[in-house]
């Protein structure tokens, strides 16, 4: 999880505890999130305090992860 967050175009390691409290706690749940068709909507709902730009970088990284 941390390596994924660090690999984003804008590294976001501080999102690790936030994602963990929302149920994304390991590689399997991260990959499941990456494969969701509505991941952008889900992130907007569960991460309302995370700036939209950060969410964009997160979604872009998840899209790349889903295609790998």
Number of C-alpha atoms within 10 A of each C-alpha: 19 15 10 17 19 13 13 18 12 14 16 18 16 11 16 15 12 15 17 14 9 11 10 18 15 12 12 11 14 19 16 13 21 22 15 14 10 10 16 17 11 12 19 14 10 12 16 10 8 13 10 13 10 16 17 14 17 23 18 16 18 24 18 12 15 15 8 6
